[in-house]
Amino acid sequence: MTRLGLAGAAAAIVAAVGVAFIGRFYQPRSTSNLVASAVQATETGAPLYFRDPDGRPFYSLTPKRTQDGRDYRPVPAGADLGFEEVEPPAAMPTAEAKAERKIKYYRNPMGLPDTSPVPKKDSMGMDYIAVYEGDDSDDGSLTLSPGRIQRTGVTSEPAELRRIRTLVRAPGTIQLDERRVSVIAMRAESYVQKVADVTTGSRVTRGQPLMEIYSPAVSSAAAEYLATITSKAIAGIEPYGRGSRQRLVNLDVPEAFIAEMEKSRTVPIAIQWSSPRDGIVLQRNAIEGMRAQPGDVLFRIADVSLLWAVIDVAERDLGSIAIGQPVTVRARSYPGRRFEGRIGVIYPQVNKETRTARVRIELPNADLALLPDMYVDAEIDTGGQAPVLAVADSAVLDTGSRQTVLIDKGRGRYEPREVKLGRRGDGYVEIRDGLSEGDAVVTSANFLIDAESNLRAALKGFAEADRSENADLSSDKSMGARP
């Protein structure tokens, strides 16, 4: 190298070293003296500067010792000046170790797809970087220095067995259980003589009086039944008494009224109508003195101790739910409170406009907090109970057709590995194939490692192509030199 070239290299070295720490640790010196010292060090092979023996960012232009008496390590002029990657002495390969390793090729210092089998410089005068055997292993692994790992924030976690909770969320409303609704309607022309102090919204119990009714048809059937069971001539003939009683039953006369008539042997003028079940009065149409025609609904009562939550589940989630699965329902009226139920019915129809299907959840309502038509949000846990091998979602590099993770092999070495995925949930994804329990995988900055791996793979491909081309040229020349 010419003296002018050495001066240029020394000036670059001084700029890199001086700007970083000369002003902090040393007395100021003129630029010409620094360049001259650097040139002299390059020509004689003397150390260019001295660095802390523990790899800490402390440097000196003259021999120096630490506080515990250890000497700073000399750095020759030809050493790599990558101050960003500070490594402990034990992890840094010595010059003798590097000399023993075989150089495979030289790559462009700017990362361009250009390699050379011999040392060279690029258009800006920068030396090509040597690639040693083992730095680009054939298994696709990549080795990073501790400094780069720290700067990029690479972290790893072991693959562990855990239960994947996959929640299907869907909105819906509270509906009445159709099997728990009763209607009180007259089956013959009747007159309402009296109505109990019961209104819409009132809670009633089974057998509680609701109203008193007079019906000519019911009175006539009751008199006929009473005459039948009291007649000595036909009292012992079973069909006669049974037929008259069935007529009262067909007119929906309460069983309590029939039993009382059989006991008293009299026909009351008015019939007391009672509630057929425990529940809430949803509708009251009975008014004192009114005339009720056959079929007119006078009371509508529903048991709300068990309700339905009818939710709309997206079509894509239908395959993961089944009848009997537990469901957690949250009502918007009661923030923080959970109601537990189970899937009772999956309706066999999909809404063609919303692409959802209705799912019915049977929901206990012991304290009657839930009311019909309330808005609710349901969560269905579709995950299995058995733990599966899983890693964090961020560990997977998904290209759409191929999913890979980066295995942390230790000592800064990372290896890509293709995996097969399963269920997702709670920030984790199931690994069905490709990993074993305890394998450490990269969970952050893996995209940066993958990008560098792809770059090195491309450079390796160019290097092999160049070597093959050079080998072909050498073969052609040797063939042409023969007589």
C-alpha positions, 0 to 999 in steps of 0.5 A: 500500500502506498504512503498516500493510501495509508494516510487516507486509511489512517485519517478514516481510522482517526475520524472513527476513533477520535470522534467517539472517545478521544475528547473524553479520555485524552489530551487534545492533539492536532489532526496532523499528529494523529494522522502521522501517528496512525500512518507510522503505526500502520507501517511499523505494525505497532498498536493503533490504540488500546482497549479495555481488557473486559470489552467495555467501551474504554479506549486509550491511544497509549498503554494503560492499565485498569484500576485493578492493574491489568493492561489494556489490550493492544489493537493493531492497525489491521484489526476490525474497528467495529466499535458497535459490537463490543464483546467479552475477550473470551468470545472474541476470536484471536488473530491466530484463530482467524488465521487458522480458519480458511477464507471461503470468499469475500463479500461486498461491504455494503451488502450488495450481491457481489462477491470475490474469491480474492481480496478487493475493494469496492468503488469507494475504496472499502475492503471486501469482508472475508467470509470464513468457513462456518460463518455461512453453514449449509444448514441455513443457520446464522451467527450473530455477535452479542453486540448485535443481539443486544442492539436488536433486542433479540429474545427467546422463549422455550416451547412449552406445553400449555392449554390454548384458550380459543374464544369465539365471541358473539353478540346476542339478546336474552329471550324467553324459554318457549317451553316455560310460557303459559297463556290463560284463555277461555274456551267458552263464552265467559264473563270476568267478575273479579280480577286479583291485584295482579298487573303486568310485570307482577311475579306470581306463584303456581296456584295463586288466584288471578280472577273469577269467571262465570261461564254458562257452558262451564256451569252447565257441564259442572251441573251435569257432572254433579248429577252424574256422580250423585245419581244412585242409578248411574253412580256406579257406571264408570263411563258416565261419570268419566265422560262428564268430568272430561267435558269439564277438563276440555273446557280448561276448568282448573283441577282445584275447582273440580276437586272442590265440587266433588267434595262439596257436591255443589256447583259454584256460580263463579270459577276461580282461575289460578296461575298455572306456574311460577313466573312473571305476568307478561300480559294482562287483558282481563278487566272486571265485567268484561265479556271474553269470547272463546280464544281471548287471552286474558293472562300471559305468564312466563317462568324466567328462572331459565332463559335463552341467550340467542347469539349470532355466531360467524359462519367461520366459527361454526365448526369449532362449537358443539352442543353442550359446550360451556358459554360465558355470557356478560350482560351490558347491564351488569359490567363485570358479572358473568352468567354461565350457561351451555349451548342447547341448540345450533339453528340449522340455517345461516343468514345469507346477508350477515353470514352468521348462524343463531346459537341458543344458550340455556342460561340459569337466572336464579336471581331474576337479574336477566330480562327478556330482550337484554343485549349480551355478549357471549364467549365460547371457549373452543380450546381443548382441555389437554395441554399442547406444545405452543409458542408465542404468536410473535415467534412464527414467520408466516409467508402464507404458504410456509410457517417457520420459527428461528431456533436459538442454538446458543452462542449467537447461532440461530437456525430456521425451522419449518413448523405446522401450526394448530389452534391460536389463542391468548397470544400463543399458537399450537405447534403440531410438528417441527418442535420439541418441548424445551426448544428455544425459539426467537420471539422478538426481532426475528424478522431482522434475523430472517432478513439477514439470513436471506441476505447471506443466503443470497450472497452465498448463492452469488459466491457459488455462482462466481466460483463456478463461473471462474472454474469454467473459465479456467477449464476453458483456458486450460483446454485452449492451451493444449496443442 
